Amino acid sequence: MDNNVKKKKAARAKAEEEALNRILSWIAGGSVLEFLLMLLNKYWNHYTAAQIELRVALGTAVKFLAVAGLLCAAAGAFWWNNARRNGNKTGLPAMLGLFMAGVSASCFGAWFFSGIGTTLACIAVPAVMLLAVVHELYPAEFFLVGCDGALGLLGVWVCDRGLGGQYTMLCYAYVAVAVVLMAAAALLSYKAQRQDGELILGGKSLRVFAKGANCTPVYLGTLVALAVLAAAVLGIRAAALYAVSVAWLLVMAVYYTVKII
């Protein structure tokens, strides 16, 4: 009995250490990328007449990094998959692949959407970092609630700045994609809940939730995010929608924090 207890404690300590390492990797990689984005945003959107040549050089560099970063991210994904299949550590290839994916996405945003693209990237990076920390520390239900909330908040930001202008169609496209993602997440959550927290994909069982998990907050989070998106499309004041979304996420954060203590 004592040996079993020691083994469980050792396994738990190892799992906690691995989770901490992943969190630190997300924070480190995200901080570096955010610093680079802030520098890019400074010279991309706020250059002077004397810095025009630098701005032109940045434009060329951004295009190169967008494509090169995408190729490096694909190489990182291939490396990660091979390491996983061979039973090797996957932390380094995953971190490098995700970092280069972030670089590529940010550069594509700057390339095709100029100033609004770099601003959006500066917002998205901290949001992804926060969601990664939530994924490591909280139950999967709260992670899904957070993802729905993030999609809703981003939708408010996009609609507030893009509707009625040159990015109107892009706003509608984002809303459509966000609705599909939320609906798919809710549907898969419902399916997993009916199968005691597991999903069967490709003949393999994937545990999504703990046994007996309550997915009601996930469905409520989906409804709140969808309502926020609909209100944003209808032109409701962004400040009110931000307040509703943030208040909901704070309530859920308190609920799940108390639950895991």
N, C-alpha and C positions, 0 to 999 in steps of 0.2 A: 504493500500500500504506500509506504514511504517513497519507494522508487518511482511509483506512478505519479505521485504528487510532485516529486522533484523533476521528472520528465516534463510534466505539464507546465511547471513554472519555467523550466529552461526553454521550452517551445514558445511560451508566451513572451518571455524576455527577448528571444530571438526575433519573433514577429514584430514586437514593439520597436526593436532596434532597426529592423529593415524598414518599417513604416517611417521612422524618424529620418533615416537616410534618404528615403524618397522625398519626404517633405523638404529637407534641406536642399536636395538637388533641384526641386521645383523652384524654391525661393531663390537659389543662387542663379540658375539659368534665367528665370524670369527677371531678376534684378538687372543682370547684364544686358538682356535684350531691351528692357525698359530704358536703361541708360543710353543705349545706342539709338533707340527711337527718339528719345528726347533731344539728342544731338541732331539727328536727322530732321526732326520737326523744326528745330531752331533755324537751321540753314536752308530748309526746304521752303518754309512759309514766310520767314522773316529776314530774308537776305537784303543787303543794301546794293546800291549801284556798283560799288567796288567789289562785290562778291558774286557778280553775275557769272563769271567764268567758273567759280566754285560751284554755283548752282547747276550749271550745264554739266560739269563733271559728275556731280552727284546724280543727275538724271541718268547718265550713262551707267554709273556704278549700280544704281538701283535696278535697272533692267537686267544687268548681268547677274546680280545677287538673287533676283527673283527666280531666274531660271536655274542658276547654279545651286541655290538653296533647295529648290524642289528636287533636283537630281541627288543631292546629298541626303535629303530626307528619305528618298526612295532607297538609297544605298543603306541608310541606317535601319530602315524597316527590314530590308533583306538580311542584314547582319543580325538584327534582333531575332528574326524568325529562325535563322540557323542556330543561334545560341540557345534559343528555347528548345528546339528539337533535340539538340545534342546534350541538353542538361547543364549547359554552362550559364554563368551569370549574365543577366540581360540588362542590368542597370545602366552600364555605359552606353551600349548601342541605343537603348531607349531614350536616354537623356540627349545624346547627340542628334538622333533622328528628330525628336520633338523640337529641339532648339532650332535646327535648320528649317523645320517646317514653319516655325514661328517667324524666322527671318524671311523665308520665301513669301509667306502670306502677307507680312508687313510691307515688303517691297512691291508685291503685286498691287496692294492697296494704294501705295504712293504712286505707282506707275499709272494706274488706270483712273484713280479718283483724286489724285493730287493732295491738296491740303486736308480734305475731309478724310482721305484714306489714312494719312499719318496720324491724325487725331484719333480716329477710330482704333487704330492699332495701339496707341498709347493707353486707351481705355481698356481694350480687350485683354492685354497682357496681364495686368493686375487681377482682372476678373477671373481669368483662367487659373492663375496662381491660387487665388482664394478657393475656387472650386476644387482644385487638386488637394488642398489642405483639408477641405471638408470631406472629400472622398476618403482620405486616409484616417480621419479622426471620428467621423460620424457614421451612422447607419446609412445604407444605400438609399433609403427612403428620403432622407434629408438632402442627399446629393442630387436626387432627381428633382426635388422641390427647388433646390438652388439653381439647377440648370434651367428649369421652366421660368423661374424668376429672372435669371440673367437674359434669357431670350426675350422676355417681356420688356425688361428695362432697355435692352438694346433696340427693340422695336420702337419704343417711345422716342428714343434719341434719334433714330433714323428717320422716323416719320416727322418729327418736329423740325428737322433740318432739310429734309428732302421733298416732302409733299408740296406740290405746287410749283416746283422748280424743275431743273434738268434731270433730277434723280427720282422723279415721281414713279416711273416704271420700276426702278430698282427697289424703291420702298415697297411697292406692291409685291414684287418678287420675293423680297425678304420675308414679308408677312406670310406669304403662301408657304414658303419653306419652313418657317418657324411653326406654323400650324401643323404641318405634316409631321415634323419632328416631335412636337408635343403629343399629338394623337398617337403616333407610333410608340412613344415611351409609355403612355398611359395604357395602351393595348397590351404591350409586352408585360407591363407591371401586373395587369389584371390576370394575364395568362400565368405568370410566375406565381402569383398569390394562390391561384387555384391548384397549383402543383406543389404546394408547400414550400414556396420560395425558390423553385428551380425552373429553369427553362431547358427544353430539349432542342438543341441546335445541331443539325448534321449528325444526329444519332448520339451526340454527346450531351451529358448533363452539365449545366452551368448554374451554379448557385448565385442567385441575384440578391435575395433577401434571407434574413435569418428565419428559422422555422417559427411560424406563428406571427410573423411581422404584420403590422397594421398599415395597409397601403392607402387608407382614407386620406391622409394628408397629401399624398402624391396626386390623387384625383382632384382634391380641392385646389392644390397648387396649379394644376393644369387649367382648371376653370378660371382661377384668378388671373393667370397669365394671358389666357385667351380673351378674357374680358378687357384687360388692359390694352392688348393689341387692337381689339375692335374699337375701343374708345380713342386710341391714338390715330387710327385711320379716319375716324369721324371728326377729328380735330379738337378733341377735348384738351384742355390745358395740360401741358406736359408736367408742370409742377405738381398738380393734383395726382396725376398717374404715378409719378415718381414716389410720392408720399404713400400712396396705397401699396405699391409694390414693396417698398422698403419696410413699411410697417408689417406687412404679411411675413416677409423674410425674417424680421426680428422676432416676431412671435414664434415662428417655427424654430429659430435658433435657440430661443430660451427653452422651448418645449423639449427639443432633443438633447440640449445640454443637461437639463434636469433629469432626463430619462437615462442618460448614460452614467451619471454620477452615482 
